[in-house]
Amino acid sequence: MSRTRTPVVTGWFDGEGDDFRLLGTRCSACASVFFPREDVFCRNPACAGGVLEELRLSRRGRVWSYTDSRYRPPSPYVTDRELPWQPYALIAVELAAERIVVLGQAVPGVAVADLAVGMEVEVVPGVLNEDAETTWTTWHWRPTGVTA
């Protein structure tokens, strides 16, 4: 039986492989960039407001900070309570062109010991969870040069 691939949050990312990108918005008045995307108004308090245009964010950035998640998060985060909790690395990535920092999980197999502030990473498609019918897709950060 084939699972349906469903984004965890619709409209936050698109594409496959080397074309995979996070989707943000840019204000036409002040050039502020937002992720997650904003569809209603510019969140910059110094801006009088402009048209928000969809923007495909940079594919690569640099590790700004990182940590590990060693506890099972509370609901509504969905995990299989029958399986032991698997810690994962969480990375804050600075996208220089957009002047923002985006948070996300590292690809499976990359731990905090593999990371360093300033190292280059790239956004890749990932899987958050699977059940009998659905593969819930998301994004992961992968150090460049790693093919996992």
C-alpha positions, 0 to 999 in steps of 0.5 A, spaced: 500 500 500 502 506 498 502 512 503 500 519 501 505 524 501 502 530 505 506 536 507 506 538 515 504 545 513 501 547 506 505 552 503 511 552 507 515 549 502 515 546 495 519 542 490 523 536 490 531 534 490 535 540 488 529 544 487 526 543 494 525 550 497 522 553 503 517 558 501 517 565 505 514 572 503 517 579 502 514 586 503 514 590 497 515 596 501 520 595 506 523 588 503 523 584 509 522 577 509 518 572 513 518 565 514 513 562 516 510 566 510 505 571 511 499 572 507 496 578 510 500 584 512 507 586 513 510 584 520 515 589 520 513 595 525 516 600 522 513 599 515 507 602 512 505 596 509 506 593 502 504 587 497 507 581 500 510 577 494 512 569 495 519 568 495 523 561 494 528 562 500 536 560 499 537 553 499 544 554 503 545 558 509 550 557 515 549 554 522 547 560 527 546 556 533 544 548 534 541 544 540 539 537 541 532 535 543 532 529 548 525 529 551 519 527 547 515 533 546 507 534 549 501 534 545 499 536 539 506 533 537 505 526 534 509 520 536 508 513 537 508 512 544 510 505 543 517 506 540 523 509 545 524 517 543 529 518 538 533 525 540 534 529 534 539 535 533 535 542 532 539 547 528 538 555 527 540 557 520 542 564 518 540 565 510 544 571 509 541 573 503 534 574 506 537 576 513 533 571 517 534 565 521 530 559 520 529 553 525 529 546 523 531 539 524 538 536 522 537 530 517 537 523 521 544 521 523 547 528 524 548 529 531 550 536 535 557 533 535 557 533 527 555 541 527 559 547 528 557 554 528 558 557 521 558 551 518 554 551 511 548 547 511 542 546 505 535 545 506 532 538 503 526 534 504 524 530 510 519 526 513 516 528 520 512 522 521 509 516 517 502 512 519 499 507 515 496 512 510 500 518 510 507 520 510 508 527 513 513 531 509 517 537 512 524 540 511 531 538 514 538 541 514 543 537 512 551 539 512 553 540 505 557 535 503 553 529 506 549 525 502 545 522 507 
